[in-house]
Amino acid sequence: MPHSILTVILFISLALSACSPQNNASLKLLTNAWIGYSPLFYAKEKGWLDELNIELSTVVSLGESAMIYNTGNFDGITGTQYEYEQLNNQSNSLIPVIMFDRSNGGDMILSSHPIEFLAETDQIINVHLELNSINYVVFKDFIRTHKLEEKSFNFINQDQIKTVSSLKDNSLKTPTLVVTYIPYNFALQKQGFKIIASTKDIQDLLVIDSLFIAQNSLTSHKQHLVGLKHRVDEALKHLEENPRAYYDTVKAYLGNPSYEDFMAGLQDIEWMNNKMPKPVSERLNHTGFPTKDLL
């Protein structure tokens, strides 16, 4: 090949490379232990995130994840619409880019006593929850539905692991509510608590889980996000094909539930990574939740 032609080809290649929207910086994401985010845990354990130059950090608490995100060291965070609204109210410019699931029973209220007892008692009712999270929205909807607004509640704001631990030796004599979600309900149910309400029963409450990206990171990390969406879809395909192997890969991130509990928990969410049901899309649009950038 003539030297002049080779030089032209090399020049064009370098020019195209310089103009391409590549970003060598890693994409830093923050998530928490929720069964709907298990595709991220699977992708991490398989080494797929390393291949994509994505760093995933996991915390226990929804409230904790929001606080840590505000340190400014992350490009994105997983959460519900509630966390999205709270973070955006704090001058964060977040955009939903990957939809994971809809909670269809996965967020719930457990109780030491039946609803009838709670309605009649004059005792103060202890409520364990993460106040700065979707937990509080679920609780408010519950007391409104069952006309318990006039009751006296003692709020105990702590993460789910601390709640499970603190109630381990509870005799259940004190009226106690726990607002929780999969997988933490399993241990609480073994301790005697009963599910008295969930997102499966509360038709007015729509809870969806997404990955939100800072607006200034959306363009520079577009290739990371497209690759991540592909791996999320692939992870869920593996779940369908071999649920036991998938469970073995992600269980440590979810507190090591039994295989039976894990599979039961999957029945309480609806995957929405590929197609969002029209009623859900309409409700999100009605509330002003942006969906145009979803991959």
N, C-alpha and C positions, 0 to 999 in steps of 0.2 A: 504494500500500500504506500503511495507517495507520502512523503513527510508532511506536505502541506495539508492533505486531506485528513491525515491523522491528527494534526494540530487543531483543525476545525472541529472534528468530532469531540476531541478532548475538551475544547472550549465550551461547546454546547452542553456537554455532560455536566461540567462544573457549574454552568449557569443555571441549568435545570435543578441541580442539587441545591444551589443556594436559594432558589426561589421556592422550593418545596416546603410545606408547613410541618417540618419535622421538629421534634423537641427531644433533646437528649436527656433532659432532666426527668427524674422519676415522678410518677403520679402518686401522690400520698393521700391515702383514703383512711377514714376512721369509721368503724362499725361497732356493733355490740352483739351480744349473744342472743340471737333470735333465729328461730328455725327458718324463717323466710330468707335470711342472709346466708344460709348454708352453702349455696352455690359459690359464694366468695371464699368460704373456708375450704371447700373442695378444690377450687382453682389454686388456692395458695399451697395446699398440701401436694398437689400434683406438679407443682413447679411452674404452672402456667403464668402466674403473676410475675415471677422472676423473668420469664421470657419476654414479658410485655413491659418490663421495667416499672412495675407497680408495687408500691409498698402498702401493705394492709396492717393497720393496728386495730386491736380489738379490746374493748372495755366491757365491763359488766352492765353499767347503768346507762339508761337513756339520758338522764340528766348530766351524768359525768361526761358522756360523749359530747354533749353540746358545750359544756364548759371547756373541755380540752380543745374542741374545734376553734373556740374563740381565742385561743392562744395565737392563732394565725399560722400554724405550721403545717396545715393540711389543705389540700386542694378540694377535697370532697368529703361528704359525710352521708351515712345512711340514716333514714328516719321516716317518720310518718308525716302527714300534712301538718300535724301540730308542731313538731320540731321545726319543720320548714318555716311555718309562720313565725314562731318564736325567734328563730335565728335571723330571718329577714327583717323582723322588727328591731333587731339590734344592729342594723346597717350592714348586714351581710347581703351580697347580691348572689343568691343561689338559684340554680336552674335544675329542674328534674331532668335526668338524662337516661336513666335505666329504671324501669319498673320491675319490681320483684313479685309482689303478691298483694292479695287482699286478705285481711284477717276475717275469717268466717267462723269465729269461735276461739281463735288463738289468743285474744285478749279477753280477760275474764275477771270476775269478782268471786272470791271464795269466802265462805263464812263459817264461823264456829256454830252458828245457830240458824234456824229457818227464818225466812223473811217474816213470817207471822209473828215470831218472837221479837224481831227487831222493830216491827211496827207497834208493838204493845209495850215494850220495855221503857222504863224511865232511866235506866242506867246509861252512863256514858259509853259510847261505842268506839273502841279503838279501830283506827283505820291505818293499815300499813300500805304505803304507796310511794312512788317517786313523784313528788309534787310537780316538778317542772317537766312534765312529760305527758304523753297521751293517757297515762294512768288517771290523771285528774279529770280529763274530759270524760272518760268511761265512768268514773265515780259520780260525777255531776249528773250524767244522763241517768244513771241507776237510781239515785235518790229522787230525781224528778219523776221518773216513771212510777216509782213505788210510793210517792208522796211522803218521803222521809226528811224533807227539808228542815222540819222543826226539831229534829233529833239533835242531841248533843254528841259531837264527834271529837275525838282526840286524834289528830293527825300525827303519824309517826313517819317522818320522811327519811327513807333509807333505801339503799339498793336491794335488789332481789336476793342476793346471796346472804346479806345480813338479815333480811326478813326471815328467810327460811331457817337460818341458824338460831335467831332469837325466839322463834316459835317452836323449836324442836321439843322443848319440855313443857310447852303450854298445856295446862289441864283443860283448856277450852271452856272454863267457867265464865271468864270475862267475855262479853260480846265482842267479837273481833272480826273485822273485814280485812281482806287482803286483795288489793288490786294488782294483778300480775299477768304473766303471759308465758307461753310455751318457751322454755322447758321447765320453768320454776314451779308450775302448778303440780307437777307429778309428785315432788317431795312433800308439798303441802297437803295434797290429798291423802298421801300415806300417813300423814300426821293427824288426820281426822277432819280436815276442812272439806267442805262441799261446794261445788260450783253452783251459784245461785243466779248468775247472769253472765252473759258473754256477748261478743259481737255477732254471734249467730242469732241471738234473741233480739238484740237491739237494732231493729230495722232502720231506724233513723240515723244510726251512727255508721258512717263509712270510714274505715281505717285502711289505708294503703301504705305500702312500704316501698321506698324508692332510694336511688342514689342521687344526691344533689351535688352539683359541681359549682364552684365559684365562677361567676361570669367571666372573669378575666383569665380563667384557666380553660374555658370551654374550647376556644379555638386552638390554643397552643397544645392542648392534650387530646385533640380530636382522634388521632390515630390510636392512642392508648385506649380511649373509650370505646371505639369501634371494636378493637381487639378484645376488650373486656366483655362487651356484650356478646360476642361470639363465644367466648369461654363460658359465660353464664348459661347460655343456651345449651352448650355441649355438656356442662355439668348436669343440667336437668335431664338431658337425654340419658346420661349414665345412670341417674337416679331411677329413671323408668326401666332401664334395661337390667340393672343389678342393684336393687335397693340395699341389699345387705352390705355389699362392698362400699357403696356410697356412705352408709351409716358408719361403718368402721373408720372411714376417712375423716368424717366431720364430728363424731360424737364428743371428742375431747373439748371442742369449742362450745358445746351445749351442755356441759356439766355431766357428761357420760350417762345419759339416760339409757334405759334398757331399749333393746331393739323394738320391742312391742310398744313402749311409750313413744318412741320416735315415730313409728309408723302411724300411731294414733294421732300424734300431733300434726302430721301432714294432712290429716283429714279436716283440720280446722283452719287451713289456709287454702286460698285459690291462687295458683300461679298465674301471673299476668305478664310474663316476660315476652310472649309472642303476640298475644292479641288481647286488648282490653275490651270487655263487654260494653256494648253501647250505653246501657243505663249507667254504668260506672263512669264512662267518659263524659256523659252529659252532666252527671252530678258534680264531677270535678270542674268542668267548665263553668257550671253555674256558680260555684264557690270562688272562681277566679284562680284556680290552681292551673298553672301553665303546663300544657302537654305537647306543644309544637316541637320541642327539641328532643322528645323521647326517641331513643334509637330502637 
